[in-house]
Amino acid sequence: MASVKMKAISAKIAKDFLQGRGYKKPLNIQFGKPQFNVEWGEIGKAVKGKSTPIDEAKAMGYARWIGLAKTGKMVKVTKAIAKVIENSHAAIPNKFNELTEDRKERVLAQINSGEVELSIVASYDKDYKWLIAGNTRLTAMMKLFGEGYVWEYNVPEEQRIGRMFPKKKAGRTRSDCTAL
């Protein structure tokens, strides 16, 4: 899909997590589209919440959700944008240290291989986004590089079913993320 040069935020991070690479010379990361059918399986396993975007995706059904999610694009997530992504630890990168060892090992193996599947974010407006899948990947990128990349799709007003979802205000129709 897209290849991005990413630089570790410190020599210590590069040493501890990236096999000593990525600080002086950036790592080349090839980002791949999400595996929507696999992520749908995870959505199906999720416990019903209090009107969350996961419940919304389930209510849409497989075909409608996949169709909507595939309309997205790869976007850059900065520290400021990470703060408006709900259902994620991306805004607090040190939470990566609290994840289970198997998750950390799996994502570090992906990053060190140079091939990373994009996390999925549903965007309601620039101030409200919800991580659908890929918390470990996004949190790891924020910890290691201070930025990350996700697959973001917009949820049109007519697709919103829960009362918790903010209504778009006039003039707030585009994402605050940088499209690639």
NUROZA-115835 format. One record per residue (C-alpha): residue number from 0; residue in three letters; z, x, y. Coordinates in nm, 3 decimals. Example, Ala and Ser with C-alpha at 12.3 -4.5 7.8 and 13.67 -1.06 7.14 Angstrom:
2
<k 0	r ALA	z 0.780	x 1.230	y -0.450>;
<k 1	r SER	z 0.714	x 1.367	y -0.106>;
% end
This chain:
180
<k 0	r MET	z 0.000	x 0.000	y 0.000>;
<k 1	r ALA	z 0.119	x 0.245	y 0.270>;
<k 2	r SER	z 0.241	x 0.600	y 0.279>;
<k 3	r VAL	z 0.509	x 0.700	y 0.531>;
<k 4	r LYS	z 0.660	x 1.041	y 0.611>;
<k 5	r MET	z 1.038	x 1.002	y 0.621>;
<k 6	r LYS	z 1.288	x 1.263	y 0.736>;
<k 7	r ALA	z 1.649	x 1.278	y 0.615>;
<k 8	r ILE	z 1.903	x 1.222	y 0.891>;
<k 9	r SER	z 2.084	x 1.549	y 0.808>;
<k 10	r ALA	z 2.060	x 1.862	y 0.594>;
<k 11	r LYS	z 2.369	x 1.744	y 0.404>;
<k 12	r ILE	z 2.206	x 1.410	y 0.318>;
<k 13	r ALA	z 1.896	x 1.597	y 0.201>;
<k 14	r LYS	z 2.107	x 1.828	y -0.014>;
<k 15	r ASP	z 2.333	x 1.558	y -0.159>;
<k 16	r PHE	z 2.075	x 1.286	y -0.228>;
<k 17	r LEU	z 1.720	x 1.420	y -0.200>;
<k 18	r GLN	z 1.732	x 1.735	y -0.413>;
<k 19	r GLY	z 1.740	x 1.942	y -0.094>;
<k 20	r ARG	z 1.410	x 1.801	y 0.031>;
<k 21	r GLY	z 1.325	x 1.585	y 0.327>;
<k 22	r TYR	z 1.511	x 1.751	y 0.613>;
<k 23	r LYS	z 1.295	x 2.035	y 0.740>;
<k 24	r LYS	z 0.978	x 1.882	y 0.599>;
<k 25	r PRO	z 0.963	x 1.501	y 0.572>;
<k 26	r LEU	z 0.920	x 1.331	y 0.235>;
<k 27	r ASN	z 0.602	x 1.137	y 0.180>;
<k 28	r ILE	z 0.703	x 0.793	y 0.047>;
<k 29	r GLN	z 0.441	x 0.559	y -0.094>;
<k 30	r PHE	z 0.561	x 0.200	y -0.048>;
<k 31	r GLY	z 0.436	x -0.062	y -0.290>;
<k 32	r LYS	z 0.419	x -0.439	y -0.252>;
<k 33	r PRO	z 0.711	x -0.625	y -0.405>;
<k 34	r GLN	z 0.680	x -0.765	y -0.756>;
<k 35	r PHE	z 0.704	x -1.126	y -0.644>;
<k 36	r ASN	z 0.712	x -1.269	y -0.996>;
<k 37	r VAL	z 1.005	x -1.040	y -1.090>;
<k 38	r GLU	z 1.192	x -1.128	y -0.771>;
<k 39	r TRP	z 1.133	x -1.498	y -0.841>;
<k 40	r GLY	z 1.320	x -1.444	y -1.170>;
<k 41	r GLU	z 1.616	x -1.310	y -0.970>;
<k 42	r ILE	z 1.599	x -1.605	y -0.731>;
<k 43	r GLY	z 1.612	x -1.838	y -1.030>;
<k 44	r LYS	z 1.932	x -1.670	y -1.156>;
<k 45	r ALA	z 2.110	x -1.695	y -0.820>;
<k 46	r VAL	z 2.407	x -1.927	y -0.793>;
<k 47	r LYS	z 2.360	x -2.220	y -0.556>;
<k 48	r GLY	z 2.505	x -2.136	y -0.216>;
<k 49	r LYS	z 2.590	x -2.329	y 0.095>;
<k 50	r SER	z 2.232	x -2.397	y 0.199>;
<k 51	r THR	z 2.106	x -2.037	y 0.194>;
<k 52	r PRO	z 1.749	x -1.911	y 0.207>;
<k 53	r ILE	z 1.777	x -1.849	y -0.169>;
<k 54	r ASP	z 1.841	x -2.222	y -0.216>;
<k 55	r GLU	z 1.546	x -2.286	y 0.013>;
<k 56	r ALA	z 1.319	x -2.064	y -0.199>;
<k 57	r LYS	z 1.430	x -2.245	y -0.515>;
<k 58	r ALA	z 1.358	x -2.582	y -0.354>;
<k 59	r MET	z 1.005	x -2.465	y -0.263>;
<k 60	r GLY	z 0.935	x -2.383	y -0.624>;
<k 61	r TYR	z 0.758	x -2.084	y -0.772>;
<k 62	r ALA	z 0.404	x -2.140	y -0.644>;
<k 63	r ARG	z 0.499	x -2.234	y -0.286>;
<k 64	r TRP	z 0.751	x -1.949	y -0.251>;
<k 65	r ILE	z 0.513	x -1.687	y -0.393>;
<k 66	r GLY	z 0.235	x -1.818	y -0.169>;
<k 67	r LEU	z 0.457	x -1.799	y 0.138>;
<k 68	r ALA	z 0.611	x -1.461	y 0.053>;
<k 69	r LYS	z 0.268	x -1.305	y -0.004>;
<k 70	r THR	z 0.169	x -1.387	y 0.356>;
<k 71	r GLY	z 0.408	x -1.116	y 0.477>;
<k 72	r LYS	z 0.347	x -0.759	y 0.574>;
<k 73	r MET	z 0.520	x -0.423	y 0.565>;
<k 74	r VAL	z 0.747	x -0.370	y 0.865>;
<k 75	r LYS	z 0.978	x -0.094	y 0.982>;
<k 76	r VAL	z 1.351	x -0.170	y 0.996>;
<k 77	r THR	z 1.546	x 0.016	y 1.263>;
<k 78	r LYS	z 1.925	x 0.022	y 1.298>;
<k 79	r ALA	z 1.902	x -0.259	y 1.555>;
<k 80	r ILE	z 1.691	x -0.478	y 1.328>;
<k 81	r ALA	z 1.918	x -0.407	y 1.029>;
<k 82	r LYS	z 2.199	x -0.575	y 1.224>;
<k 83	r VAL	z 2.020	x -0.913	y 1.215>;
<k 84	r ILE	z 1.938	x -0.904	y 0.843>;
<k 85	r GLU	z 2.186	x -1.123	y 0.658>;
<k 86	r ASN	z 2.269	x -1.076	y 0.289>;
<k 87	r SER	z 2.239	x -0.697	y 0.314>;
<k 88	r HIS	z 2.446	x -0.383	y 0.366>;
<k 89	r ALA	z 2.164	x -0.217	y 0.561>;
<k 90	r ALA	z 2.353	x -0.234	y 0.893>;
<k 91	r ILE	z 2.641	x -0.040	y 0.734>;
<k 92	r PRO	z 2.459	x 0.242	y 0.550>;
<k 93	r ASN	z 2.779	x 0.398	y 0.413>;
<k 94	r LYS	z 2.816	x 0.086	y 0.196>;
<k 95	r PHE	z 2.558	x 0.263	y -0.021>;
<k 96	r ASN	z 2.845	x 0.478	y -0.150>;
<k 97	r GLU	z 3.019	x 0.163	y -0.281>;
<k 98	r LEU	z 2.725	x 0.043	y -0.491>;
<k 99	r THR	z 2.739	x 0.087	y -0.866>;
<k 100	r GLU	z 2.628	x 0.425	y -1.000>;
<k 101	r ASP	z 2.337	x 0.278	y -1.197>;
<k 102	r ARG	z 2.196	x 0.115	y -0.883>;
<k 103	r LYS	z 2.234	x 0.433	y -0.678>;
<k 104	r GLU	z 2.072	x 0.645	y -0.952>;
<k 105	r ARG	z 1.782	x 0.400	y -0.989>;
<k 106	r VAL	z 1.701	x 0.388	y -0.617>;
<k 107	r LEU	z 1.743	x 0.763	y -0.567>;
<k 108	r ALA	z 1.504	x 0.821	y -0.858>;
<k 109	r GLN	z 1.250	x 0.592	y -0.687>;
<k 110	r ILE	z 1.289	x 0.769	y -0.351>;
<k 111	r ASN	z 1.274	x 1.116	y -0.505>;
<k 112	r SER	z 0.962	x 1.017	y -0.702>;
<k 113	r GLY	z 0.796	x 0.926	y -0.372>;
<k 114	r GLU	z 0.722	x 0.567	y -0.484>;
<k 115	r VAL	z 0.939	x 0.281	y -0.359>;
<k 116	r GLU	z 0.893	x -0.094	y -0.399>;
<k 117	r LEU	z 0.947	x -0.279	y -0.072>;
<k 118	r SER	z 1.251	x -0.504	y -0.030>;
<k 119	r ILE	z 1.176	x -0.865	y 0.072>;
<k 120	r VAL	z 1.301	x -1.022	y 0.395>;
<k 121	r ALA	z 1.251	x -1.383	y 0.508>;
<k 122	r SER	z 1.222	x -1.399	y 0.887>;
<k 123	r TYR	z 1.326	x -1.708	y 1.079>;
<k 124	r ASP	z 1.301	x -1.542	y 1.419>;
<k 125	r LYS	z 1.376	x -1.201	y 1.569>;
<k 126	r ASP	z 1.749	x -1.269	y 1.561>;
<k 127	r TYR	z 1.779	x -1.414	y 1.212>;
<k 128	r LYS	z 1.643	x -1.260	y 0.894>;
<k 129	r TRP	z 1.762	x -1.292	y 0.534>;
<k 130	r LEU	z 1.724	x -1.028	y 0.263>;
<k 131	r ILE	z 1.580	x -1.200	y -0.043>;
<k 132	r ALA	z 1.559	x -0.890	y -0.265>;
<k 133	r GLY	z 1.617	x -0.516	y -0.250>;
<k 134	r ASN	z 1.956	x -0.456	y -0.088>;
<k 135	r THR	z 2.003	x -0.125	y -0.271>;
<k 136	r ARG	z 1.660	x 0.007	y -0.166>;
<k 137	r LEU	z 1.701	x -0.091	y 0.199>;
<k 138	r THR	z 2.062	x 0.031	y 0.225>;
<k 139	r ALA	z 1.967	x 0.364	y 0.066>;
<k 140	r MET	z 1.681	x 0.416	y 0.312>;
<k 141	r MET	z 1.907	x 0.335	y 0.606>;
<k 142	r LYS	z 2.168	x 0.585	y 0.480>;
<k 143	r LEU	z 1.921	x 0.863	y 0.403>;
<k 144	r PHE	z 1.664	x 0.821	y 0.679>;
<k 145	r GLY	z 1.824	x 0.599	y 0.944>;
<k 146	r GLU	z 1.535	x 0.355	y 0.902>;
<k 147	r GLY	z 1.363	x 0.167	y 0.623>;
<k 148	r TYR	z 1.066	x -0.048	y 0.536>;
<k 149	r VAL	z 1.052	x -0.400	y 0.397>;
<k 150	r TRP	z 0.803	x -0.673	y 0.313>;
<k 151	r GLU	z 0.873	x -0.942	y 0.572>;
<k 152	r TYR	z 0.735	x -1.292	y 0.574>;
<k 153	r ASN	z 0.785	x -1.564	y 0.833>;
<k 154	r VAL	z 0.935	x -1.895	y 0.728>;
<k 155	r PRO	z 0.762	x -2.173	y 0.922>;
<k 156	r GLU	z 0.981	x -2.449	y 1.061>;
<k 157	r GLU	z 0.831	x -2.705	y 0.823>;
<k 158	r GLN	z 0.945	x -2.498	y 0.522>;
<k 159	r ARG	z 1.308	x -2.491	y 0.632>;
<k 160	r ILE	z 1.533	x -2.728	y 0.444>;
<k 161	r GLY	z 1.888	x -2.619	y 0.519>;
<k 162	r ARG	z 2.079	x -2.720	y 0.828>;
<k 163	r MET	z 2.202	x -2.361	y 0.875>;
<k 164	r PHE	z 1.858	x -2.229	y 0.969>;
<k 165	r PRO	z 1.805	x -2.170	y 1.338>;
<k 166	r LYS	z 1.526	x -2.360	y 1.502>;
<k 167	r LYS	z 1.266	x -2.147	y 1.673>;
<k 168	r LYS	z 1.281	x -2.163	y 2.049>;
<k 169	r ALA	z 0.971	x -2.169	y 2.265>;
<k 170	r GLY	z 0.843	x -1.817	y 2.317>;
<k 171	r ARG	z 1.020	x -1.672	y 2.012>;
<k 172	r THR	z 0.741	x -1.672	y 1.759>;
<k 173	r ARG	z 0.674	x -1.309	y 1.679>;
<k 174	r SER	z 0.887	x -1.064	y 1.486>;
<k 175	r ASP	z 1.074	x -0.786	y 1.659>;
<k 176	r CYS	z 0.970	x -0.549	y 1.379>;
<k 177	r THR	z 0.682	x -0.306	y 1.408>;
<k 178	r ALA	z 0.395	x -0.410	y 1.183>;
<k 179	r LEU	z 0.217	x -0.135	y 0.995>;
% end
